[in-house]
Amino acid sequence: MSGNKKEFSKEELLDVLETRFEKNTKRHPGLKWSTVIQKLQANPDKIDILHEMEITGGEPDVVAIDEADSGKICFVDCSAESPTGRRSCCYDQAALDARKENKPANAAVEWAEQMGAELLTEDQYRRLQQFGRFDAKTSSWVKTPAAIRKLGGAIFCDWRYDHVFTYHNGASSYYAARGFRALLSL
């Protein structure tokens, strides 16, 4: 699903992640790269997930997004706009299956699961915005409450007018400027 994006060796990817981590310390105050790399080395399968996040345009970085502060390290897509390699998708497989024509290639929920990641919740999306301005020109699907999804809808967020907005659409809708941001917890 990643298309023809640049591939990285494990070492190159870790260098990219470390450079981004050191450049954006406000996203993870008090955390050291040595702690992150230790967790990654203990969970080498997570490096493949980060690779997919990177090559699809996510620019993953460690973000203090876990409200429970459970000691988890959370990598989140921090690209300025919704990742370019993960746009034009319906919300989930049921929505994709319901489309009669002009079907997109993917569905956000299942795509994230295939990557080994998950969609951000609305609250996590709002917390992400404390560390920068994301989706000023695009939007990103977020986890939709079951009651909304049961009625055929799905929610997405963006940043406009110095504010996070949450909107709704039919889950089967898709737009060139809407994708999803992935979350990977260690």
Secondary structure as GFF3:
##gff-version 3
##sequence-region A 1 186
A	DSSP	alpha_helix	10	23	.	.	.	ID=ss1
A	DSSP	three_ten_helix	25	27	.	.	.	ID=ss2
A	DSSP	alpha_helix	33	42	.	.	.	ID=ss3
A	DSSP	alpha_helix	45	55	.	.	.	ID=ss4
A	DSSP	beta_strand	60	62	.	.	.	ID=ss5
A	DSSP	beta_strand	74	77	.	.	.	ID=ss6
A	DSSP	three_ten_helix	84	86	.	.	.	ID=ss7
A	DSSP	alpha_helix	93	98	.	.	.	ID=ss8
A	DSSP	alpha_helix	108	115	.	.	.	ID=ss9
A	DSSP	beta_strand	118	119	.	.	.	ID=ss10
A	DSSP	alpha_helix	122	128	.	.	.	ID=ss11
A	DSSP	three_ten_helix	129	131	.	.	.	ID=ss12
A	DSSP	beta_strand	139	141	.	.	.	ID=ss13
A	DSSP	alpha_helix	146	150	.	.	.	ID=ss14
A	DSSP	beta_strand	153	160	.	.	.	ID=ss15
A	DSSP	beta_strand	163	170	.	.	.	ID=ss16
A	DSSP	beta_strand	178	180	.	.	.	ID=ss17
A	DSSP	beta_strand	182	185	.	.	.	ID=ss18
###
